[in-house]
Amino acid sequence: MAAAVEAYVRMLRLQEMGRDFVKSEIISELVEGPLKGRTRASVQYRFQNISAVINETGRVFVRGFVPAEHVGEPSRKLIRRLLADRGVEV
């Protein structure tokens, strides 16, 4: 989860600066690297979970990663902690 949150925060910061990025390239980096063995769909769903947690705070989430409808409490707590560790208020 940490690698997904790290990548998500990178995309969020680029978005906030108005800079372009290619989501599919970032997903590819993850499935070929730290999340090897995961599918592209599972990485995308992780991003949707992160969007859901960020959306709960009223912050803008990364475009294209619609917040997941159901995020389990253990995942929600982990995502909050990982975001906070990276300087994202949640």
Steps between C-alpha positions, in 0.01 A plus 500: 500500500787739575621500139147572375457789745841639404407494130156647572649788699740567213206518256301716741785748533551512124128559453502780758788666312310470172761264356412211273564136577393171347313281746553183296879554507497535878292184534746320270793613717327351803403163347848461354669608824387516862156351432622225271248219498205738531273567206449842350139480618604435860735799495226717354263381775761591763509848350120514522522405869751781553268740314215398731703581812613833357147583385370445855711796610353727234827515308522459127606152394699399191284536190415168346508303823139518614469431874417139582161455661615263773835524675553273799593667825843329523585623148362847578720528811809380313440743213452791743825416678695461175360829364585682823853358486531665160371839614143468373248616758215256546 
